[in-house]
Amino acid sequence: MCRNIRTLHNFEPRATSAEVEAAALQYVRKISGSTKPSKANEEAFAEAVHQIAHITQHLLDSMVSHGPAKNREEEAAKAKARAAVRFGTT
């Protein structure tokens, strides 16, 4: 599940709220051991996602980078190349 959490810091344009929310959702899914909570836990699950997304956005807004911003397309191409080598695909 956590393989879907991507680095969000130091990209241009900055991470969107949807990207932050998706990372928070993946994190909560991983630590709870559930991709979809039961009705009894649905509210707690949603609240955890909301709070983690909020603090993640705060963290990203507070961080300083001294390097150049990364390009999403270039980073995606690098990841695809690494996967091709790792899994033997072309």
C-alpha positions as CSV (number, residue, x, y, z in Angstrom):
1,M,0.0,0.0,0.0
2,C,2.7,2.6,0.9
3,R,4.4,2.2,-2.4
4,N,1.8,4.7,-3.6
5,I,3.1,7.5,-1.3
6,R,5.3,9.8,-3.3
7,T,7.7,12.4,-2.3
8,L,5.8,15.7,-2.3
9,H,8.6,18.1,-1.3
10,N,10.5,20.4,-3.7
11,F,8.4,20.0,-6.8
12,E,7.4,22.7,-9.2
13,P,4.5,23.2,-9.3
14,R,4.0,22.5,-5.6
15,A,2.1,19.5,-4.4
16,T,-1.7,19.9,-4.8
17,S,-4.1,19.3,-1.9
18,A,-5.3,16.2,-3.8
19,E,-1.7,14.8,-3.8
20,V,-1.4,15.5,-0.1
21,E,-4.8,13.9,0.6
22,A,-3.9,10.8,-1.4
23,A,-0.6,10.4,0.6
24,A,-2.5,10.8,3.9
25,L,-5.1,8.2,2.8
26,Q,-2.4,5.7,1.8
27,Y,-0.6,6.3,5.2
28,V,-3.8,5.7,7.2
29,R,-4.6,2.6,5.1
30,K,-1.2,1.2,5.8
31,I,-1.1,1.8,9.6
32,S,-4.8,0.7,10.1
33,G,-4.3,-2.4,8.0
34,S,-7.5,-1.6,6.1
35,T,-8.2,-0.1,2.7
36,K,-11.8,0.5,3.7
37,P,-12.8,0.9,7.3
38,S,-15.9,-0.7,8.8
39,K,-18.9,1.5,9.5
40,A,-17.9,1.6,13.2
41,N,-14.5,3.0,12.3
42,E,-15.4,5.1,9.3
43,E,-15.5,8.4,11.1
44,A,-12.2,7.9,12.9
45,F,-10.5,6.8,9.6
46,A,-11.8,9.9,7.8
47,E,-10.7,12.2,10.7
48,A,-7.2,10.6,10.7
49,V,-6.9,11.2,6.9
50,H,-8.0,14.8,7.4
51,Q,-5.6,15.5,10.3
52,I,-2.6,13.8,8.6
53,A,-3.3,15.7,5.3
54,H,-3.4,19.0,7.3
55,I,-0.2,18.4,9.2
56,T,1.5,17.2,6.0
57,Q,0.5,20.4,4.2
58,H,1.9,22.3,7.1
59,L,5.2,20.4,7.0
60,L,5.5,21.0,3.2
61,D,4.8,24.7,3.6
62,S,7.4,25.0,6.3
63,M,10.2,23.1,4.6
64,V,13.0,24.9,2.9
65,S,15.0,23.5,0.0
66,H,18.4,24.8,-1.2
67,G,18.3,22.7,-4.4
68,P,16.4,23.3,-7.6
69,A,12.8,22.2,-7.7
70,K,12.2,18.8,-9.3
71,N,10.2,18.3,-12.4
72,R,7.3,15.7,-12.1
73,E,7.7,14.4,-15.6
74,E,11.5,13.9,-15.2
75,E,11.0,12.1,-11.9
76,A,8.3,9.9,-13.3
77,A,10.5,8.9,-16.2
78,K,13.4,8.1,-13.8
79,A,11.0,5.9,-11.7
80,K,9.8,4.1,-14.8
81,A,13.3,3.4,-15.9
82,R,14.2,2.1,-12.4
83,A,11.1,-0.2,-12.5
84,A,12.1,-1.4,-16.0
85,V,15.5,-2.4,-14.7
86,R,14.1,-3.9,-11.5
87,F,11.4,-5.9,-13.1
88,G,13.0,-6.6,-16.5
89,T,10.3,-4.8,-18.5
90,T,10.9,-2.6,-21.5
